[in-house]
Each structure stands twice: as C-alpha cells, then as structure tokens.
Amino acid sequence: MNDYGAFPLIAGEYIIPCKKVADMPVTSFTLNGRDFDMTGPELVIESTDQTGTTVCIVGILGLELGSIEAWILGDPFIARYYTEFDVGQTRMGFALSK
C-alpha cells in the first residue's frame, strides 16, 4: 500500500490518494484454489465527507487474530463477485457479478 501513498486510518484500514487509485495493480485473492482478481477502482470505496472532501478508502481489511491472519474482503468483493452462502452444506460459492 505504501507504494501508492496509502496510510493507515484505523484498525487495519487504509486511505489512499484518489488520484493513485487508477494506478493500483490488480490484486488477486485465492480462495479454494481459484483466483479472484480486482482492480484498484474495484477495491476502493470513494466517499465524500461533510466538508465536501472526497476520500478513497481501501475496502479490504487485513487482521491479525493472535496467530491467525485473516482478511475481510467486504463490500468491494461482494460487488464484484456474487456470493452465495449455503449454511446447510457449510459452503460458499462465488460468481462474477453482472
């Protein structure tokens, strides 16, 4: 993230200068052996605050839970990939959203 001027906000979240979003590389998440690619604009949530200032927040979150590293893929991932939760079979499925 620091190659793009991102800086930590709170609890693993990052803000990135909006002008750098288009230059971000494709990021891949591998789930059960399958790659799910996302571009910079797909990973970033653009928001305007009360003062009219636009901020760009990286919409994924890395966490360390003791000895476990975890990721919250959040809204950007669910917007790009349709996600189906099959609680009865304890599984999840993903497909490219239209």
N, C-alpha and C positions, 0 to 999 in steps of 0.2 A: 504493500500500500504506500509506503513512503516514497517510492519512485514516482508517484503521481501527486505528491504533496498532500496526501491524506494525513489527518491527525486524529488521535483518539478522542472520542467525545465522552463516553461513559460506559462502563461495564462491557468492553469489547466492541462497541460501536465506533465507526469511523465516519468522519465528514471528509469529503474530497472537493477541491475546487471544481465547480460545474464545468469550467472550460476544459478540464482534463478528462472528463467522462468519456468522450468520444475516442480518446487515445488509449483507453484501458484495453489490455489484451483480453482475448476470450478466456474465460475461466471454466474449467471442467470439473464437475463433481461426478465421482464414480460411485454408483450405488448398485450393489449386487452384480458387479462386473460390467455394467453399462455406463457409458459416459453421457452426461447431460451438460451441454455447453450453454454458456450465457455470455453475452457481450456486455461491455461496460454500461451502455444505456439500459440494458435489461436488469443489471444488478443494482442500479442506483435509483433511489426514491428522491425525486425532486419535490421540494416543498417551499412554500413562501410563508415567512413568519409574519407576525403582527405589524412589523415595521415596513413590510413590502420587500424585504431581502430574501432572495432565493438561496436556499441551501440544498446541497446534494449529500444525502446520507447513503452510505453503502448498506444495502438492505439484507445482508447476511451477517451472521454473528458467530464468532468463534468463542468457545467457552472451555475452560479447564475445570473439570469437576473432580478434584482430587487427582487421581492418576489417570483419569479418562479425559480425552479430548473430544469435544462434541461441537457440532455446528447446528445453528438454527438457520435454515435456508429461507424461511419467511415468505412474505408477500411476493418478492420478485420471482422466486422459484415457482410458486403456485400460479402466478400469472402466466409464466412461460410454459409450464408443464401441468396438464390436468392431472390431479392427484385423486386416486380412489382409495379409500380406507375400507378394508374388508375385515372388520373386527371378528366376525365368526370364524374366519380362517386364519386370523392373526397375520395378515399380509397387507401390503400396499402395492399399488400399481401406478405407473406414470405413462402419460402420452403427451405428445406435443399439442399444445392448445391451438385452436384456430383463431 
